[in-house]
Amino acid sequence: MARMTKEELLEKLFHDDYEHLKGKKLRMTRVRVPGKEVCLAHVITPDQTCIYQNLALHIGVHEGEDHTGESIGLIRFTPWESVVVAADVAVKSANVQIGFMDRFCGSLILTGGLAEVQTAVEEVVKFFDRVLGFKVCEIHKS
């Protein structure tokens, strides 16, 4: 499906009123209706400490730990509460730690060795696809 320009979207939404509304200030609100989706699955192996610090992997329960050199798995879900199930699947499928889990935004960050993080992310995506029937994305690695 080709992307629509802003003008094409406004014309489609406002049909007959579009010519009358041209040039006037319009307020547009975007609403996301959460579906059953894994919308981000990414594995990285950064080598700079600042990345781990910006992800807050050096504070809280991780205070004093140095995760530099460890791989990081980032996964995002809707509905957001799905992150609890994902964390359970991840820690049971590989030797990974939960770096961050937010059940109010659906974000999960896993840390550990590259092979372990990759395995955990793959197993989570596979579980959500095959068992729970979620729409899933490809797993990206960098």
N, C-alpha and C positions, 0 to 999 in steps of 0.2 A: 504494500500500500504506500503510495507516494505521500510525502509530507504536504500539509496544507499551509499556505501562507496565512498570516494574521488576517489579511483582508478577505481571503476566501472563507475563512472561518466566520468572521463577522457577517459576511454576506449570507452565508448559509444559516446562521443563527437568527438573523433579524429579517430575512426575506424582503418583504415590501418596505419595511422601515429603513433599510440600509441607506438608501439615497438621502433620506431625511436626516439620518444620524451622522452622516459623513462630516468629519471635521469637528464634531463635538466630543467632549471628554466623556469617555465611557469607563465604567469600573467593571472589571472582569474578575471574578473569583473562580479559582480552580479548586475543585473538590476531588479528592481521591477516595474512591470507594474500595476499601480493602477486599481483595479476593484471596483465593488460596494460591499463593505465589511465593516462590523463591526468586527474588528479583536481582540478587547479586551473589555471586560466589567467586571469590578471588583469593589466590594464594600468592604471597610475596615473601621474599627473603631479603629484607633491607640490611644494609651494613652500617647505617648511620644511627647513632644513639638517639638523635633528635626525633626520629620517626617513632621510636618506642615511647619517648617522653611525650610527644604530641598525642599519642593514643592513650596516655596516662597509664602505661604499663609499668611505671616505676613508683606508683603511689598506692595507698590503701593497703590491700592484702599483699600487694607486690612490693611494698616499701623495702628498699635495700637490695632487691633482686635486680640483676642485670640480664635483660633478655636480648641484648645485642647479639646478632648472629643467628637468632632463632627465626624460624619461619612464622608467618602470621597468616591465619585464615580469616577472611572477612565474609560474613554471610548476612543477608538481609531478608526478612520475611514479612508477609502479611497473611493472615492476621498476626499482629505483633506477639501475641501470647505463644505462638508456635515456637518461639525462640527457646522456651523451656524444654520442649520435646527435643529440639535440635541439639541443645547442649547435652542432654542425656544420651542421645544417639552418638554424638561425637566422642564423649569421654569413654563410652563403652566399646567403641570401635577402634580406638587408637590411643596411644599414650600422649595425650595433649592436655594442656591446662586451659581453663576458661580465663582469658585475659579480661573480657568484659562481656556482660550480658544485660540487655535492656528490654524488658518485656513491655515497655510502654512505647518503644519505637521499632522493635523487632530486629535489633542489631546484635550480632554475636561475633566476638573476636576470640580466636583460638591461637595458642602459641605452642611451639614445640619444634622438634626436628622436621626437616622438609618432608621426608617420606611419611611421617606420622600425621602432619597437618594435611597433606594431600589426601591421605587415606580417610581421615576424619571428614573432610569437606566432601569428598566423593561419596562416602557412606550416607552422610546427611542428605545430600541432594538425591541420591538413589532412593532412600527411604521416603522422602517427601513425594517423589515422583511415583514410585511403584506401590507403596503401601497407603499413603494418604491422598493420592490423586491430585497433588498440587501441580500447577504449571511451574516448570523449572527452567532456569537459564543454563547456559553453558558455564563450565568452570574455567575461569581465566587464570593463567599463571604468568608471573613475571619475575 
